[in-house]
Amino acid sequence: MSQNNKLNSEQKKVIMLSSMGGMLEFYDFTIYGLFAVYFAGQFFPSHNSFISIIASYSIFVVGYIVRPLGGILFSHIGDELGRKRVLILTMVLMGIASLGMGFLPTYNQIGIYAPALMLLFRVIQGLAIGGELPSMIVYVSESMPEKRGFAMGGVFSGTVAGLIPGMLINLAIVHNLSIEQINRFGWRIPFILGGFLCFVAYRVRKELHETNVFKHIKQHNGMPFIELLKNHFAKVIIGSGLTAIMATPIVLAIIFMPTYLAKIVKLNPVLISNAVLIASVVSVAAIYTMGLLAQKYNVFKLMSACLVGIVIAAAICYYLISSGGNLVVALAIFAVFQGFLVTLPPILLSYLFPANIRLTGVALSYNISFVIFGGVTPLFVTSMIEKTGWIFLTPVLALVVSAIFAAWALWQSHKVINLATD
């Protein structure tokens, strides 16, 4: 890897503007999860409040499931018409979806159209996100090919930082509004704010320039997805394996952790909120730090060490939880290696595919892996705990499975990736 340790003003701008979409995605992920309990009954009325909440989360999962379709659609556009075009288009669609959810009338006002429109907005958002993050990976790696460590550390620390304003706005609303006010209008505020931020990001993203790598592609493939499946499918499996160890830890350490601690371990909600917020900050710092390290040291060796480290960190984390140890320390230890493994897989992904189908390859690998290892992990952990009673061992086992797959993918990637070339 290049040891050039300086970014010029244009490169800093690329990192900042590129990370905006991912940041808003994580922001939206957070606020939907935190505020679903307030609006569930307004869009999915039921005599059983638990059923209403399940229905609202089912809509959320649908948005997750359509991501691969969005990846296929927008990666086709990106490989044929340009990376920048995808980054602008996805930003607009996410803004429309977020504002739509914020202003959406309730079931009592428009009947069945309310949940139907909520579903539509989540599908739009899921499709857009399926193209957004892979496009970000490809755009920044092509914009600064000699500084991919800095690039991935910068954009993904900005992306995961989207969790923090989501948590902070939740705290602000909960502390300043009554339950009745939150149910009536308070839950809408973060969605409306997120929508306006998307349109601000759209305006400033228009200043981005298309990458030189895309401009110099001599022959575009009319059907990049077909070309990918026909001649590069083995690389998709490798890419999915690399991404698995990115997806599983972030779900376990940050996204699923509040539910796990509150519903399964039965810990104090205030303690959980504080610990997860601190873990999120640690994760962001770890992502950025690994970007600096990846710029200086061999990425293969760093990732090999982190695969071992994440398993050890998870075992320590869940042991401390099981023994009543300090929750903040437990989550922070896990968050360090979770953050490290957000930065490294995208660097390798950016080398994996040829330029004319690169976005299609990255998008398919990334989205398949996040649906399977990100979307299924909470269901797997919850179901296994229910069947076995292994409250603290099950999450570690889930992580070990991902680590083994990622280790295989890392070994295979040695054969197809040359870090010295684009």
C-alpha positions as CSV (number, residue, x, y, z in Angstrom):
1,M,0.0,0.0,0.0
2,S,1.1,3.6,-0.6
3,Q,2.6,5.3,2.4
4,N,1.7,8.8,1.2
5,N,0.2,10.2,4.3
6,K,-1.4,13.4,3.1
7,L,-4.7,14.1,1.4
8,N,-5.2,17.2,-0.8
9,S,-8.2,19.4,-0.5
10,E,-10.0,17.7,-3.4
11,Q,-9.6,14.3,-1.9
12,K,-10.9,15.4,1.4
13,K,-13.9,16.8,-0.4
14,V,-14.5,13.5,-2.2
15,I,-14.4,11.6,1.1
16,M,-16.8,14.1,2.9
17,L,-19.3,14.2,0.1
18,S,-19.2,10.5,-0.7
19,S,-19.8,9.5,3.0
20,M,-23.0,11.6,3.2
21,G,-25.3,8.9,1.7
22,G,-24.0,6.2,4.0
23,M,-24.3,8.4,7.0
24,L,-27.9,9.2,6.3
25,E,-28.6,5.5,5.7
26,F,-27.3,4.6,9.2
27,Y,-29.2,7.6,10.6
28,D,-32.4,6.3,9.0
29,F,-31.7,2.7,10.2
30,T,-31.3,4.0,13.8
31,I,-34.4,6.3,13.9
32,Y,-36.7,3.7,12.3
33,G,-35.6,1.1,15.0
34,L,-35.9,3.6,17.8
35,F,-39.3,5.2,16.9
36,A,-41.1,2.2,15.4
37,V,-42.7,1.5,18.8
38,Y,-44.4,5.0,18.7
39,F,-45.8,4.9,15.1
40,A,-46.5,1.2,14.8
41,G,-50.1,1.4,16.0
42,Q,-50.8,4.4,13.7
43,F,-50.1,2.5,10.5
44,F,-50.6,-1.1,11.5
45,P,-53.6,-1.0,14.0
46,S,-54.2,-4.1,16.0
47,H,-55.7,-5.0,19.3
48,N,-52.3,-6.6,20.1
49,S,-49.6,-3.9,20.2
50,F,-46.9,-6.6,19.8
51,I,-48.4,-7.5,16.4
52,S,-48.3,-3.8,15.4
53,I,-44.7,-3.6,16.2
54,I,-43.9,-6.9,14.3
55,A,-45.8,-5.5,11.3
56,S,-43.7,-2.2,11.4
57,Y,-40.5,-4.2,11.6
58,S,-41.6,-6.4,8.8
59,I,-41.9,-3.4,6.6
60,F,-38.4,-2.4,7.7
61,V,-37.0,-5.9,6.7
62,V,-38.6,-5.6,3.3
63,G,-36.5,-2.5,2.7
64,Y,-33.5,-4.6,3.6
65,I,-34.4,-7.5,1.3
66,V,-34.8,-5.3,-1.8
67,R,-31.3,-4.0,-1.5
68,P,-29.8,-6.6,-3.9
69,L,-32.3,-5.5,-6.5
70,G,-31.3,-1.9,-6.0
71,G,-27.7,-2.9,-6.3
72,I,-28.3,-4.6,-9.6
73,L,-30.3,-1.7,-10.9
74,F,-28.0,1.2,-9.9
75,S,-24.8,-0.7,-10.5
76,H,-25.9,-1.2,-14.1
77,I,-26.4,2.6,-14.3
78,G,-23.0,3.2,-12.6
79,D,-21.1,0.8,-14.9
80,E,-22.8,2.2,-18.0
81,L,-23.4,5.9,-17.3
82,G,-21.1,6.8,-14.5
83,R,-20.5,6.4,-10.7
84,K,-21.4,10.1,-10.0
85,R,-24.8,9.7,-11.5
86,V,-25.7,6.9,-9.1
87,L,-24.5,8.9,-6.1
88,I,-26.8,11.8,-7.0
89,L,-29.8,9.7,-8.0
90,T,-29.8,7.5,-4.8
91,M,-29.5,10.6,-2.6
92,V,-32.7,12.1,-4.2
93,L,-34.6,8.8,-3.8
94,M,-33.6,8.5,-0.1
95,G,-34.7,12.1,0.5
96,I,-38.1,11.4,-1.1
97,A,-38.6,8.3,1.0
98,S,-37.6,9.8,4.3
99,L,-39.8,12.9,3.8
100,G,-42.6,10.7,2.6
101,M,-42.5,8.7,5.8
102,G,-42.3,11.9,7.9
103,F,-45.4,13.4,6.4
104,L,-47.4,10.2,5.7
105,P,-51.0,10.3,7.0
106,T,-52.0,7.6,9.4
107,Y,-54.3,4.6,9.0
108,N,-57.2,6.5,10.6
109,Q,-56.8,9.2,8.0
110,I,-56.4,7.3,4.7
111,G,-57.0,3.7,5.6
112,I,-55.1,0.9,3.9
113,Y,-53.1,3.4,1.8
114,A,-51.1,4.3,4.9
115,P,-49.3,1.0,5.4
116,A,-49.1,0.5,1.6
117,L,-47.3,3.9,1.2
118,M,-45.1,3.1,4.2
119,L,-44.1,-0.1,2.4
120,L,-43.5,1.8,-0.9
121,F,-41.2,4.3,0.8
122,R,-39.2,1.6,2.5
123,V,-38.9,-0.2,-0.9
124,I,-37.6,3.0,-2.5
125,Q,-35.2,3.6,0.3
126,G,-34.0,0.0,0.2
127,L,-33.4,0.1,-3.6
128,A,-31.5,3.4,-3.2
129,I,-29.3,2.1,-0.4
130,G,-28.5,-1.0,-2.4
131,G,-26.8,1.2,-4.9
132,E,-25.5,3.9,-2.6
133,L,-22.9,2.2,-0.4
134,P,-21.3,0.0,-3.2
135,S,-21.2,3.2,-5.4
136,M,-19.4,5.0,-2.6
137,I,-16.8,2.2,-2.3
138,V,-16.1,2.2,-6.0
139,Y,-16.2,6.0,-6.4
140,V,-13.7,6.8,-3.6
141,S,-11.3,3.9,-4.6
142,E,-11.2,5.0,-8.2
143,S,-10.9,8.7,-7.2
144,M,-7.8,8.0,-5.0
145,P,-6.4,4.6,-6.0
146,E,-3.1,5.1,-4.1
147,K,-4.9,6.2,-0.9
148,R,-7.6,3.6,-0.5
149,G,-6.8,3.1,3.2
150,F,-7.5,6.8,3.9
151,A,-10.5,6.7,1.6
152,M,-12.2,3.7,3.2
153,G,-11.4,4.8,6.7
154,G,-12.7,8.3,6.0
155,V,-16.0,7.4,4.2
156,F,-16.9,4.5,6.5
157,S,-16.2,6.4,9.7
158,G,-18.5,9.1,8.3
159,T,-21.1,6.5,7.4
160,V,-21.2,4.7,10.7
161,A,-21.2,8.1,12.5
162,G,-24.8,8.3,11.2
163,L,-25.7,6.1,14.1
164,I,-24.7,8.8,16.6
165,P,-27.1,11.7,15.5
166,G,-29.9,9.1,15.3
167,M,-29.3,8.1,19.0
168,L,-28.8,11.8,20.1
169,I,-32.0,13.0,18.4
170,N,-33.9,10.1,20.1
171,L,-32.5,11.2,23.5
172,A,-33.5,14.9,22.8
173,I,-37.1,14.0,21.8
174,V,-37.6,11.5,24.6
175,H,-36.4,14.1,27.2
176,N,-38.3,17.1,25.8
177,L,-41.6,15.6,24.7
178,S,-44.2,13.6,26.5
179,I,-45.2,10.2,25.3
180,E,-48.4,11.6,23.9
181,Q,-46.5,14.3,22.0
182,I,-44.1,11.7,20.6
183,N,-47.0,9.5,19.4
184,R,-48.8,12.5,17.9
185,F,-46.0,14.2,16.0
186,G,-42.6,13.8,17.7
187,W,-41.7,10.6,15.9
188,R,-42.0,12.4,12.5
189,I,-39.3,15.0,13.3
190,P,-36.2,12.8,12.7
191,F,-37.6,11.5,9.4
192,I,-38.4,15.0,8.1
193,L,-35.0,16.2,9.2
194,G,-33.3,13.2,7.4
195,G,-35.2,14.0,4.3
196,F,-34.1,17.6,4.2
197,L,-30.5,16.5,4.9
198,C,-30.7,14.2,1.9
199,F,-31.6,17.1,-0.4
200,V,-28.8,19.3,1.0
201,A,-26.4,16.4,0.3
202,Y,-27.8,16.1,-3.2
203,R,-27.0,19.8,-3.9
204,V,-23.4,19.5,-2.7
205,R,-22.8,16.1,-4.3
206,K,-23.4,17.6,-7.7
207,E,-20.0,19.2,-7.3
208,L,-18.3,15.7,-7.5
209,H,-16.5,14.8,-10.7
210,E,-16.7,11.5,-12.5
211,T,-13.7,9.2,-11.8
212,N,-10.9,9.0,-14.4
213,V,-11.0,5.2,-14.2
214,F,-14.6,5.3,-15.5
215,K,-13.7,7.9,-18.2
216,H,-11.0,5.6,-19.5
217,I,-13.0,2.5,-19.8
218,K,-12.6,1.6,-23.5
219,Q,-15.5,-0.7,-23.9
220,H,-18.6,-0.7,-21.7
221,N,-20.5,-4.0,-21.3
222,G,-24.1,-3.6,-22.3
223,M,-25.2,-6.2,-19.7
224,P,-22.7,-6.0,-16.8
225,F,-24.8,-8.2,-14.6
226,I,-24.8,-11.0,-17.1
227,E,-21.1,-10.6,-17.7
228,L,-20.5,-10.8,-14.0
229,L,-22.5,-14.0,-13.5
230,K,-21.0,-15.6,-16.6
231,N,-17.3,-14.9,-16.1
232,H,-16.8,-13.5,-12.5
233,F,-19.2,-15.3,-10.3
234,A,-16.4,-16.9,-8.2
235,K,-15.3,-13.4,-7.3
236,V,-18.8,-12.6,-6.1
237,I,-18.6,-15.5,-3.7
238,I,-15.2,-14.2,-2.5
239,G,-16.5,-10.7,-2.2
240,S,-19.5,-11.9,-0.2
241,G,-17.1,-13.8,2.2
242,L,-15.0,-10.7,2.7
243,T,-18.1,-8.6,3.4
244,A,-19.6,-11.2,5.8
245,I,-17.1,-10.3,8.6
246,M,-18.1,-6.7,8.0
247,A,-21.8,-7.3,8.3
248,T,-22.1,-9.7,11.2
249,P,-20.0,-7.8,13.8
250,I,-21.8,-4.4,13.1
251,V,-25.2,-6.1,13.5
252,L,-24.1,-7.9,16.7
253,A,-22.1,-5.0,18.3
254,I,-24.3,-2.0,17.4
255,I,-27.6,-2.7,15.7
256,F,-29.0,-5.8,17.4
257,M,-27.2,-5.3,20.7
258,P,-29.9,-3.0,22.3
259,T,-32.6,-5.6,21.6
260,Y,-30.4,-8.4,22.8
261,L,-29.5,-6.7,26.0
262,A,-33.0,-5.4,26.8
263,K,-35.2,-8.4,25.7
264,I,-32.9,-11.4,26.3
265,V,-30.4,-10.4,29.0
266,K,-32.9,-8.0,30.7
267,L,-30.5,-5.1,31.5
268,N,-31.5,-1.5,32.3
269,P,-32.5,0.5,29.2
270,V,-30.7,3.6,30.3
271,L,-27.5,1.6,30.8
272,I,-27.9,0.0,27.4
273,S,-28.5,3.3,25.6
274,N,-25.3,4.8,27.1
275,A,-23.2,1.8,26.5
276,V,-24.3,1.4,22.8
277,L,-23.8,5.1,22.2
278,I,-20.2,4.9,23.6
279,A,-19.6,1.7,21.5
280,S,-20.7,3.5,18.4
281,V,-18.2,6.3,19.0
282,V,-15.5,3.8,19.6
283,S,-16.4,2.0,16.4
284,V,-16.2,5.3,14.4
285,A,-12.7,6.0,15.9
286,A,-11.6,2.4,15.1
287,I,-12.8,2.6,11.5
288,Y,-10.8,5.8,11.0
289,T,-7.7,4.4,12.7
290,M,-7.7,1.3,10.6
291,G,-7.8,3.5,7.5
292,L,-4.5,5.1,8.6
293,L,-3.0,1.6,9.3
294,A,-4.2,0.2,6.0
295,Q,-2.5,3.0,4.2
296,K,0.8,2.0,5.8
297,Y,0.7,-1.8,6.3
298,N,-0.3,-4.8,4.2
299,V,-4.1,-5.2,4.1
300,F,-4.1,-9.0,3.9
301,K,-2.0,-9.2,7.1
302,L,-4.1,-6.7,8.9
303,M,-7.3,-8.5,8.1
304,S,-5.8,-11.9,9.1
305,A,-5.0,-10.5,12.5
306,C,-8.4,-8.8,12.8
307,L,-10.2,-12.1,12.0
308,V,-8.5,-13.6,15.1
309,G,-9.0,-10.5,17.1
310,I,-12.8,-10.1,16.5
311,V,-13.5,-13.7,17.7
312,I,-11.4,-13.1,20.9
313,A,-13.1,-9.7,21.4
314,A,-16.6,-11.1,21.0
315,A,-15.8,-13.9,23.5
316,I,-14.5,-11.3,26.0
317,C,-17.5,-9.1,25.4
318,Y,-20.2,-11.8,25.9
319,Y,-18.3,-13.2,28.9
320,L,-18.3,-9.8,30.6
321,I,-22.0,-9.5,29.9
322,S,-22.7,-13.0,31.2
323,S,-20.7,-12.3,34.4
324,G,-22.2,-8.9,35.1
325,G,-19.0,-7.1,34.2
326,N,-18.8,-3.5,33.0
327,L,-21.1,-3.2,30.0
328,V,-19.3,-0.2,28.5
329,V,-16.0,-1.9,28.6
330,A,-17.5,-5.1,27.1
331,L,-19.1,-3.3,24.1
332,A,-16.1,-1.0,23.6
333,I,-13.7,-4.0,23.3
334,F,-16.0,-5.6,20.7
335,A,-16.5,-2.2,18.9
336,V,-12.7,-1.8,18.3
337,F,-12.4,-4.9,16.1
338,Q,-15.8,-4.4,14.7
339,G,-14.7,-1.0,13.5
340,F,-11.4,-2.4,12.1
341,L,-13.4,-4.8,10.0
342,V,-15.6,-2.1,8.5
343,T,-12.6,-0.6,6.8
344,L,-10.6,-3.6,5.5
345,P,-13.1,-5.6,3.4
346,P,-14.2,-2.7,1.1
347,I,-10.5,-2.0,0.3
348,L,-10.1,-5.6,-1.0
349,L,-13.5,-5.4,-2.7
350,S,-12.4,-2.4,-4.7
351,Y,-9.6,-4.5,-6.2
352,L,-11.6,-7.6,-6.9
353,F,-13.4,-6.8,-10.2
354,P,-12.4,-5.2,-13.5
355,A,-13.4,-1.6,-14.1
356,N,-16.1,-2.2,-16.6
357,I,-18.2,-4.3,-14.2
358,R,-16.6,-3.2,-10.9
359,L,-19.7,-1.5,-9.5
360,T,-22.0,-4.4,-10.4
361,G,-19.5,-6.9,-8.8
362,V,-19.1,-4.9,-5.6
363,A,-22.8,-4.2,-5.3
364,L,-23.8,-7.8,-5.7
365,S,-21.2,-9.1,-3.3
366,Y,-21.9,-6.4,-0.7
367,N,-25.7,-6.6,-0.8
368,I,-26.0,-10.4,-0.8
369,S,-23.7,-10.6,2.2
370,F,-25.5,-7.9,4.1
371,V,-28.9,-9.5,3.6
372,I,-27.6,-13.0,4.7
373,F,-25.2,-12.1,7.4
374,G,-26.6,-8.7,8.4
375,G,-30.3,-9.4,8.0
376,V,-30.4,-13.1,9.1
377,T,-28.0,-12.9,12.1
378,P,-30.6,-11.4,14.6
379,L,-33.1,-14.1,13.6
380,F,-30.5,-16.8,13.9
381,V,-29.3,-15.7,17.3
382,T,-32.8,-15.2,18.7
383,S,-34.0,-18.6,17.4
384,M,-30.9,-20.5,18.6
385,I,-31.2,-18.9,22.1
386,E,-34.8,-19.9,22.3
387,K,-34.0,-23.5,21.4
388,T,-30.7,-24.0,23.2
389,G,-30.7,-21.4,26.0
390,W,-27.2,-20.5,25.0
391,I,-27.7,-16.8,25.6
392,F,-24.0,-15.8,25.6
393,L,-22.4,-18.5,23.4
394,T,-24.8,-18.2,20.4
395,P,-23.7,-14.7,19.2
396,V,-20.0,-15.8,19.4
397,L,-20.8,-18.9,17.4
398,A,-22.6,-16.8,14.7
399,L,-19.5,-14.6,14.5
400,V,-17.2,-17.6,14.2
401,V,-19.1,-18.9,11.2
402,S,-18.7,-15.5,9.5
403,A,-15.0,-15.4,10.4
404,I,-14.4,-18.8,8.9
405,F,-16.1,-17.8,5.7
406,A,-14.2,-14.5,5.6
407,A,-10.9,-16.4,6.2
408,W,-11.6,-18.6,3.3
409,A,-12.4,-15.6,1.1
410,L,-9.3,-13.8,2.2
411,W,-7.2,-16.8,1.3
412,Q,-8.9,-17.0,-2.1
413,S,-8.5,-13.3,-2.7
414,H,-4.7,-13.6,-2.7
415,K,-5.0,-15.4,-6.0
416,V,-7.0,-12.7,-7.8
417,I,-6.0,-9.4,-6.1
418,N,-2.8,-7.5,-6.8
419,L,-2.5,-4.5,-4.4
420,A,0.1,-2.9,-6.6
421,T,-2.4,-2.3,-9.5
422,D,-5.9,-1.0,-10.0
